[in-house]
């Protein structure tokens, strides 16, 4: 039996140039997920991956502009933990062998039963959830996909730059994030960021969240408080 509760927060991206097949698949499974987005080739798939940050990518191999394996390789370079499922014709057996090197997580031979696909995603849903969300402490949780911060399940209203700051801290949990890395990441187009501007930024973040959530390591940088991770 499918655990609907486990699937309801997941976002899917289907990359398939056969419109009838992609529409059929979306209609068959969309009720189970938070969203199901379609793309018709590898280039469009990468663009939508960067835009919506899906939990699962389902892709055909043979497509115009960029095939599924090339797209998968590019996505894995962006996010090595991305979960990618390949839909393949039996005649593409050699390409399926190459998919092992790319890091494909699962493949289905066409024609396939959408229920099989659902059961596979249901089987890995808990792992996907744990990969997507990080519990910073009992009060705060961070969504790595959307870069949203939640306090007691309520969304904390952060600016895009503040969300990037938390993404940087979470990505480097248990490590000190250096001041220069913070400046380059948050203000990429600006040459000089004064210490006072950075301190003001951190103060504003603490006001919105908690004064105990972020530690200042004097002269080095910032980290999530060790009491919180």
C-alpha positions in Angstrom: 0.0 0.0 0.0 1.3 3.5 -0.9 2.0 5.8 2.0 0.4 9.0 0.7 1.6 11.0 3.8 5.3 10.2 2.8 4.8 11.3 -0.8 2.7 14.5 -0.4 5.7 16.8 0.1 7.8 15.5 -2.7 8.3 17.3 -6.0 8.8 15.4 -9.3 10.3 16.4 -12.6 9.4 14.3 -15.6 11.7 14.8 -18.7 10.2 13.0 -21.7 9.9 14.2 -25.3 6.9 11.9 -26.0 4.1 14.3 -24.9 1.5 11.6 -24.7 3.6 9.5 -22.4 4.7 12.3 -20.2 1.1 13.6 -19.9 -0.2 10.1 -19.2 2.4 9.5 -16.5 1.7 12.9 -14.9 -2.1 12.2 -14.8 -1.5 8.8 -13.3 0.7 9.9 -10.4 0.2 13.6 -9.8 -2.4 13.2 -7.0 0.2 11.6 -4.8 2.8 14.4 -4.9 3.2 18.1 -4.0 3.9 18.8 -7.7 4.8 17.1 -11.0 6.5 19.2 -13.6 7.1 18.3 -17.2 10.1 19.0 -19.5 10.5 17.8 -23.1 14.3 17.6 -23.5 17.5 17.5 -21.4 18.2 21.3 -21.7 14.7 22.2 -20.5 15.1 19.5 -17.8 18.3 21.2 -16.4 16.6 24.6 -16.4 13.6 23.3 -14.5 15.8 21.3 -12.1 17.6 24.6 -11.2 14.3 26.4 -10.9 12.1 24.0 -8.9 14.7 21.7 -7.1 12.7 18.5 -7.5 13.2 15.5 -5.1 13.0 13.0 -7.9 13.8 13.3 -11.7 12.3 10.8 -14.1 13.8 10.9 -17.5 13.8 9.2 -20.9 17.2 8.5 -22.5 16.7 9.4 -26.2 15.6 13.0 -26.5 16.4 16.0 -28.7 18.9 18.8 -27.8 20.3 16.8 -24.9 19.7 13.1 -24.0 18.8 11.9 -20.6 22.2 10.6 -19.6 23.9 13.9 -20.5 21.3 15.7 -18.5 21.7 13.3 -15.6 25.4 13.8 -15.6 25.0 17.6 -15.5 22.4 17.4 -12.7 24.7 15.1 -10.6 27.4 17.7 -11.0 25.0 20.3 -9.5 23.7 18.0 -6.8 25.4 14.5 -6.4 22.5 13.4 -4.2 19.8 14.0 -6.8 17.6 10.9 -7.3 17.3 10.1 -11.0 15.1 7.4 -12.5 15.5 6.4 -16.2 12.8 5.2 -18.5 14.3 3.2 -21.3 13.4 1.1 -24.3 14.8 -2.5 -24.1 16.8 -1.7 -27.3 18.8 0.9 -25.3 20.5 -1.7 -23.2 24.1 -0.4 -23.9 23.0 3.1 -22.8 21.6 1.6 -19.6 25.0 0.2 -18.7 26.5 3.7 -19.2 23.9 5.0 -16.8 25.6 3.2 -13.9 28.7 5.4 -14.4 26.5 8.5 -14.5 24.9 7.6 -11.1 21.4 6.7 -12.1 19.5 5.4 -9.1 16.9 3.2 -10.9 15.6 2.4 -14.3 12.3 1.0 -15.8 12.0 -0.7 -19.2 9.1 0.7 -21.3 6.3 -0.1 -21.3 6.0 0.0 -17.5 3.3 0.2 -14.9 3.1 3.6 -13.2 2.2 1.7 -10.0 5.7 0.1 -10.0 7.2 3.6 -10.2 5.0 4.8 -7.3 6.0 1.8 -5.2 9.7 2.6 -5.8 9.4 6.2 -4.9 7.3 5.2 -1.8 10.1 2.8 -0.8 12.7 5.6 -0.8 10.5 8.4 0.4 11.8 8.5 3.9 15.4 8.7 2.7 14.4 11.5 0.3 12.7 13.3 3.1 15.7 13.0 5.4 18.0 14.1 2.6 15.9 17.2 1.9 15.2 18.4 5.5 17.7 19.1 8.2 16.6 19.4 11.8 18.9 22.1 13.2 17.4 21.7 16.6 14.0 21.0 18.3 12.7 24.3 17.1 14.3 25.0 13.7 14.2 22.9 10.5 15.8 23.8 7.1 14.6 22.6 3.7 17.7 22.2 1.5 15.6 22.2 -1.7 13.7 25.4 -1.3 16.2 26.9 1.2 13.3 27.7 3.5 13.8 27.9 7.3 11.0 26.7 9.6 10.5 27.5 13.2 8.1 25.0 14.9 6.7 24.2 11.4 6.1 27.9 10.6 7.9 29.5 7.7 10.4 32.1 8.8 10.3 35.0 6.4 13.8 35.5 5.2 15.2 37.5 2.3 16.9 35.5 -0.6 20.3 36.5 0.8 19.4 35.3 4.3 18.2 32.0 2.8 21.5 31.6 1.0 23.3 32.2 4.3 21.5 29.4 6.0 22.0 27.1 3.0 25.8 27.8 3.4 25.7 27.1 7.1 23.7 23.9 6.7 26.0 22.7 3.8 29.0 23.2 6.1 27.4 21.9 9.3 30.0 21.2 12.1 32.4 23.5 10.3 33.3 27.2 10.5 32.1 29.1 7.4 34.8 31.6 6.7 34.1 35.3 6.4 35.5 35.6 2.9 33.4 32.7 1.7 30.3 34.3 3.2 31.0 37.6 1.4 31.7 35.9 -2.0 28.5 33.8 -1.7 26.1 36.5 -0.5 27.5 39.5 -2.4 29.0 38.0 -5.5 28.9 41.2 -7.6 30.4 43.5 -4.9 34.1 43.9 -4.4 34.2 45.2 -0.8 31.9 44.2 2.0 32.7 46.0 5.2 32.9 44.1 8.5 30.1 46.4 9.8 27.8 45.4 6.9 28.3 41.7 7.6 27.8 42.2 11.4 24.5 44.1 10.7 23.4 41.3 8.4 24.1 38.7 11.0 22.3 40.8 13.7 19.2 41.0 11.5 19.2 37.2 10.9 19.4 36.6 14.7 16.5 39.0 15.3 14.4 37.0 12.9 15.4 33.6 14.3 17.3 33.2 17.6 20.4 34.8 19.1 21.6 31.3 20.0 21.3 29.7 16.5 24.5 31.1 15.0 27.9 31.2 16.6 30.5 33.8 15.8 34.0 32.4 15.8 36.1 35.6 16.3 38.2 36.5 13.3 37.3 33.3 11.4 33.6 33.2 10.5 30.3 31.7 11.6 28.8 28.3 12.2 25.5 26.8 13.5 25.7 26.6 17.2 27.1 23.2 18.4 24.2 23.0 20.8 21.9 22.9 17.8 23.5 20.3 15.5 
